[in-house]
Amino acid sequence: MTLELHVVPPGGGEVDHVKQLSEGQIGHVPRKGEFVVFKEREGSSAFEVINVHTFYEEGQVSKFVILNIIIEAEPVRFPEGLGSESHNKLCDYHKVIKEYPETLY
């Protein structure tokens, strides 16, 4: 099984890039409207989930098993100083205006 975050521009469109996630920690799959934050070496990046696609395949004994889960998300801006340089550049490139909710940081 694979678990991936597909980053798309605001309003949808072609996938900008993909983040591979650890499927071993699949205790929670974000739902539409939730925010996900990645703490990376250079800083943090934040995204709002817009869709979740779960794909199944038929396994043994006609039981279906999860093949992969794709989380589609759009970047959101952090307040000044919280976002990584690469995340800020991504937001600038896509002209992102939506901000990470103030009540969450």
N, CA, C and O of each residue as an XYZ file, in Angstrom:
420
protein
N       0.836     -1.174      0.000
C       0.000      0.000      0.000
C       0.886      1.244      0.000
O       1.935      1.272      0.643
N       0.456      2.252     -0.716
C       1.180      3.516     -0.709
C       0.258      4.606     -0.176
O      -0.962      4.549     -0.332
N       0.873      5.594      0.456
C       0.163      6.740      0.996
C       0.911      7.977      0.518
O       2.091      8.152      0.820
N       0.213      8.841     -0.238
C       0.868      9.994     -0.839
C       0.034     11.253     -0.660
O      -1.195     11.203     -0.620
N       0.726     12.381     -0.555
C       0.095     13.687     -0.572
C       0.414     14.317     -1.915
O       1.582     14.530     -2.239
N      -0.621     14.619     -2.703
C      -0.445     15.262     -3.995
C      -0.766     16.740     -3.834
O      -1.900     17.103     -3.520
N       0.219     17.579     -4.045
C       0.044     19.020     -3.906
C      -0.436     19.593     -5.237
O       0.198     19.414     -6.277
N      -1.581     20.290     -5.174
C      -2.160     20.914     -6.364
C      -2.289     22.412     -6.119
O      -2.360     22.841     -4.968
N      -2.321     23.216     -7.183
C      -2.472     24.658     -7.002
C      -3.865     25.016     -6.470
O      -4.797     24.222     -6.595
N      -4.009     26.202     -5.882
C      -5.329     26.629     -5.399
C      -6.367     26.547     -6.514
O      -6.118     26.975     -7.641
N      -7.524     25.997     -6.187
C      -8.576     25.830     -7.183
C      -8.457     24.540     -7.971
O      -9.288     24.256     -8.834
N      -7.424     23.752     -7.677
C      -7.215     22.482     -8.373
C      -6.333     22.635     -9.592
O      -5.882     23.735     -9.910
N      -6.092     21.547    -10.262
C      -5.238     21.551    -11.437
C      -4.254     20.403    -11.385
O      -4.418     19.453    -10.619
N      -3.230     20.508    -12.211
C      -2.218     19.454    -12.300
C      -1.414     19.348    -10.997
O      -1.163     20.350    -10.328
N      -1.025     18.146    -10.657
C      -0.231     17.911     -9.453
C       1.110     18.621     -9.582
O       1.836     18.429    -10.557
N       1.427     19.442     -8.588
C       2.683     20.198     -8.578
C       3.831     19.304     -8.117
O       4.885     19.259     -8.752
N       3.624     18.600     -7.022
C       4.603     17.623     -6.552
C       3.932     16.641     -5.594
O       2.796     16.848     -5.166
N       4.647     15.583     -5.271
C       4.114     14.500     -4.447
C       5.012     14.298     -3.241
O       6.238     14.278     -3.358
N       4.385     14.150     -2.075
C       5.124     13.797     -0.859
C       4.769     12.349     -0.514
O       3.598     12.008     -0.347
N       5.779     11.520     -0.411
C       5.572     10.129     -0.010
C       5.427     10.094      1.509
O       6.251     10.663      2.225
N       4.381      9.427      2.001
C       4.129      9.358      3.438
C       4.343      7.936      3.930
O       4.249      6.980      3.160
N       4.627      7.807      5.197
C       4.857      6.495      5.793
C       3.529      5.789      6.029
O       2.733      6.202      6.872
N       3.304      4.727      5.277
C       2.047      3.993      5.427
C       2.010      3.184      6.713
O       0.949      2.702      7.111
N       3.158      3.028      7.369
C       3.211      2.286      8.634
C       2.530      3.026      9.773
O       2.249      2.438     10.817
N       2.265      4.309      9.579
C       1.634      5.118     10.625
C       0.270      5.611     10.161
O      -0.068      6.781     10.344
N      -0.498      4.735      9.571
C      -1.763      5.130      8.959
C      -2.918      5.159      9.962
O      -4.055      4.857      9.600
N      -2.645      5.510     11.188
C      -3.684      5.593     12.206
C      -4.737      6.635     11.871
O      -5.870      6.552     12.346
N      -4.369      7.621     11.052
C      -5.311      8.682     10.696
C      -5.040      9.130      9.262
O      -3.901      9.411      8.890
N      -6.096      9.192      8.474
C      -6.006      9.761      7.127
C      -6.794     11.061      7.164
O      -7.986     11.052      7.471
N      -6.137     12.188      6.853
C      -6.840     13.471      6.901
C      -8.055     13.484      5.973
O      -8.064     12.838      4.925
N      -9.077     14.235      6.382
C     -10.292     14.376      5.590
C     -10.343     15.755      4.953
O      -9.601     16.658      5.340
N     -11.218     15.907      3.981
C     -11.411     17.177      3.297
C     -11.654     18.281      4.333
O     -12.454     18.124      5.255
N     -10.944     19.395      4.157
C     -11.087     20.526      5.058
C     -10.068     20.563      6.187
O      -9.886     21.602      6.822
N      -9.397     19.438      6.444
C      -8.366     19.409      7.490
C      -7.068     20.002      6.954
O      -6.830     20.040      5.747
N      -6.244     20.460      7.877
C      -4.939     20.991      7.525
C      -3.870     19.988      7.935
O      -3.979     19.355      8.985
N      -2.836     19.839      7.109
C      -1.702     18.983      7.442
C      -0.446     19.844      7.417
O      -0.282     20.706      6.554
N       0.430     19.594      8.373
C       1.667     20.364      8.500
C       2.844     19.401      8.462
O       2.826     18.359      9.118
N       3.857     19.752      7.696
C       5.080     18.962      7.592
C       6.215     19.769      8.200
O       6.532     20.864      7.735
N       6.824     19.220      9.242
C       7.993     19.849      9.838
C       9.218     19.232      9.187
O       9.569     18.081      9.445
N       9.861     20.026      8.334
C      11.013     19.553      7.575
C      12.281     20.189      8.130
O      12.214     21.055      9.003
N      13.412     19.769      7.636
C      14.690     20.287      8.128
C      14.794     21.803      8.004
O      15.333     22.467      8.889
N      14.278     22.346      6.906
C      14.428     23.778      6.642
C      13.283     24.614      7.204
O      13.325     25.841      7.115
N      12.277     23.990      7.772
C      11.120     24.710      8.291
C       9.855     23.901      8.078
O       9.910     22.682      7.916
N       8.724     24.572      8.078
C       7.448     23.871      7.967
C       6.700     24.253      6.698
O       6.916     25.317      6.118
N       5.808     23.347      6.283
C       4.906     23.619      5.169
C       3.514     23.155      5.590
O       3.371     22.206      6.360
N       2.486     23.841      5.072
C       1.113     23.524      5.460
C       0.227     23.435      4.222
O       0.428     24.140      3.233
N      -0.760     22.544      4.311
C      -1.661     22.291      3.198
C      -3.066     22.045      3.731
O      -3.249     21.551      4.844
N      -4.062     22.402      2.907
C      -5.447     22.078      3.236
C      -5.890     20.927      2.342
O      -5.731     20.982      1.123
N      -6.440     19.896      2.948
C      -6.898     18.719      2.206
C      -8.165     19.079      1.439
O      -9.121     19.604      2.012
N      -8.164     18.790      0.133
C      -9.348     19.067     -0.683
C     -10.047     17.788     -1.136
O     -11.246     17.818     -1.413
N      -9.339     16.674     -1.219
C      -9.924     15.382     -1.609
C      -9.063     14.255     -1.065
O      -7.858     14.413     -0.869
N      -9.698     13.121     -0.826
C      -8.967     11.900     -0.461
C      -9.508     10.784     -1.356
O     -10.715     10.550     -1.420
N      -8.594     10.104     -2.040
C      -8.968      9.006     -2.928
C      -8.362      7.718     -2.372
O      -7.153      7.635     -2.157
N      -9.208      6.718     -2.142
C      -8.741      5.418     -1.656
C      -9.004      4.393     -2.753
O     -10.129      4.248     -3.231
N      -7.957      3.692     -3.137
C      -8.059      2.699     -4.200
C      -7.891      1.297     -3.603
O      -6.978      1.051     -2.814
N      -8.777      0.393     -3.989
C      -8.761     -0.988     -3.501
C      -8.501     -1.937     -4.657
O      -8.804     -1.630     -5.809
N      -7.940     -3.088     -4.338
C      -7.804     -4.152     -5.320
C      -8.270     -5.454     -4.688
O      -8.210     -5.641     -3.472
N      -8.729     -6.336     -5.542
C      -9.222     -7.604     -5.042
C      -8.051     -8.467     -4.610
O      -7.115     -8.710     -5.373
N      -8.125     -8.917     -3.382
C      -7.075     -9.775     -2.844
C      -7.513    -11.220     -2.841
O      -8.386    -11.625     -3.609
N      -6.902    -11.984     -1.979
C      -7.257    -13.397     -1.876
C      -8.652    -13.540     -1.279
O      -9.103    -12.686     -0.516
N      -9.303    -14.587     -1.622
C     -10.631    -14.945     -1.113
C     -11.649    -13.818     -1.355
O     -12.539    -13.588     -0.535
N     -11.508    -13.136     -2.465
C     -12.443    -12.089     -2.899
C     -12.605    -10.931     -1.917
O     -13.607    -10.217     -1.964
N     -11.637    -10.740     -1.037
C     -11.671     -9.586     -0.144
C     -10.840     -8.479     -0.769
O      -9.765     -8.725     -1.317
N     -11.348     -7.262     -0.680
C     -10.629     -6.128     -1.240
C      -9.696     -5.528     -0.189
O     -10.061     -5.380      0.977
N      -8.501     -5.193     -0.623
C      -7.509     -4.588      0.261
C      -7.104     -3.227     -0.313
O      -7.198     -2.991     -1.518
N      -6.654     -2.348      0.572
C      -6.250     -1.014      0.128
C      -4.980     -1.119     -0.707
O      -3.980     -1.697     -0.280
N      -5.043     -0.551     -1.895
C      -3.886     -0.498     -2.782
C      -3.098      0.789     -2.517
O      -1.886      0.751     -2.306
N      -3.799      1.925     -2.530
C      -3.139      3.183     -2.178
C      -4.166      4.232     -1.783
O      -5.346      4.144     -2.124
N      -3.672      5.233     -1.050
C      -4.477      6.370     -0.632
C      -3.762      7.619     -1.115
O      -2.582      7.829     -0.833
N      -4.499      8.446     -1.847
C      -3.940      9.699     -2.353
C      -4.704     10.846     -1.708
O      -5.926     10.944     -1.820
N      -3.961     11.702     -1.035
C      -4.529     12.880     -0.392
C      -4.187     14.076     -1.270
O      -3.011     14.392     -1.453
N      -5.194     14.743     -1.813
C      -4.966     15.953     -2.611
C      -5.062     17.154     -1.674
O      -5.992     17.255     -0.874
N      -4.096     18.058     -1.778
C      -4.093     19.208     -0.880
C      -3.517     20.439     -1.572
O      -2.674     20.343     -2.464
N      -4.001     21.595     -1.131
C      -3.516     22.872     -1.655
C      -2.641     23.545     -0.599
O      -2.932     23.441      0.593
N      -1.581     24.228     -1.013
C      -0.742     24.927     -0.037
C      -1.501     26.095      0.601
O      -2.336     26.735     -0.037
N      -1.193     26.351      1.856
C      -1.706     27.529      2.562
C      -0.519     28.267      3.165
O       0.511     27.665      3.468
N      -0.672     29.562      3.334
C       0.421     30.392      3.859
C       0.478     30.329      5.379
O      -0.542     30.314      6.067
N       1.709     30.292      5.873
C       1.964     30.452      7.297
C       2.198     31.930      7.580
O       2.540     32.685      6.671
N       2.018     32.354      8.833
C       2.410     33.715      9.191
C       3.916     33.894      8.972
O       4.669     32.921      8.942
N       4.333     35.124      8.824
C       5.736     35.465      8.583
C       6.654     34.735      9.562
O       6.444     34.765     10.775
N       7.663     34.088      9.016
C       8.678     33.436      9.837
C       8.415     31.984     10.186
O       9.310     31.317     10.704
N       7.211     31.462      9.920
C       6.920     30.071     10.280
C       7.097     29.099      9.125
O       7.435     27.936      9.348
N       6.876     29.550      7.899
C       6.997     28.668      6.736
C       8.430     28.542      6.264
O       9.221     29.475      6.397
N       8.764     27.384      5.711
C      10.103     27.195      5.149
C      10.256     28.067      3.906
O       9.268     28.510      3.320
N      11.485     28.304      3.520
C      11.750     29.115      2.332
C      11.125     28.482      1.094
O      10.518     29.179      0.281
N      11.271     27.152      0.945
C      10.712     26.489     -0.242
C       9.186     26.533     -0.231
O       8.571     26.654     -1.291
N       8.561     26.437      0.947
C       7.101     26.518      1.019
C       6.635     27.935      0.668
O       5.646     28.110     -0.044
N       7.348     28.935      1.169
C       6.991     30.319      0.839
C       7.115     30.570     -0.667
O       6.281     31.265     -1.250
N       8.144     30.012     -1.294
C       8.318     30.158     -2.744
C       7.181     29.467     -3.493
O       6.677     29.995     -4.485
N       6.774     28.280     -3.018
C       5.652     27.560     -3.625
C       4.385     28.409     -3.550
O       3.648     28.524     -4.529
N       4.137     29.001     -2.383
C       2.952     29.853     -2.207
C       3.027     31.085     -3.109
O       2.022     31.481     -3.698
N       4.205     31.689     -3.221
C       4.370     32.846     -4.105
C       4.124     32.452     -5.559
O       3.442     33.164     -6.296
N       4.686     31.309     -5.967
C       4.548     30.839     -7.354
C       3.080     30.649     -7.735
O       2.659     31.016     -8.831
N       2.304     30.067     -6.804
C       0.889     29.780     -7.083
C      -0.039     30.914     -6.640
O      -1.261     30.794     -6.728
N       0.549     32.011     -6.165
C      -0.244     33.169     -5.721
C      -1.279     32.763     -4.665
O      -2.444     33.155     -4.733
N      -0.827     31.970     -3.690
C      -1.698     31.488     -2.616
C      -2.089     32.649     -1.713
O      -1.234     33.413     -1.265
N      -3.381     32.776     -1.450
C      -3.832     33.821     -0.531
C      -4.427     33.230      0.758
O      -4.491     33.914      1.780
N      -4.859     31.971      0.711
C      -5.436     31.335      1.903
C      -4.348     31.140      2.951
O      -3.238     30.711      2.638
N      -4.681     31.461      4.201
C      -3.718     31.360      5.293
C      -4.076     30.228      6.229
O      -5.237     29.839      6.358
N      -3.048     29.708      6.879
C      -3.224     28.703      7.919
C      -4.032     29.344      9.052
O      -3.740     30.480      9.427
N      -5.018     28.671      9.599
C      -5.871     29.273     10.643
C      -5.050     29.753     11.853
O      -4.222     29.014     12.385
N      -5.291     30.970     12.266
C      -4.551     31.546     13.395
C      -4.758     30.776     14.688
O      -3.875     30.762     15.545
N      -5.908     30.139     14.842
C      -6.199     29.442     16.086
C      -5.386     28.160     16.261
O      -5.433     27.537     17.322
N      -4.635     27.759     15.222
C      -3.923     26.482     15.276
C      -2.430     26.591     15.531
O      -1.760     25.561     15.593
N      -1.876     27.787     15.683
C      -0.438     27.902     15.944
C      -0.181     28.722     17.173
O       0.973     28.927     17.549
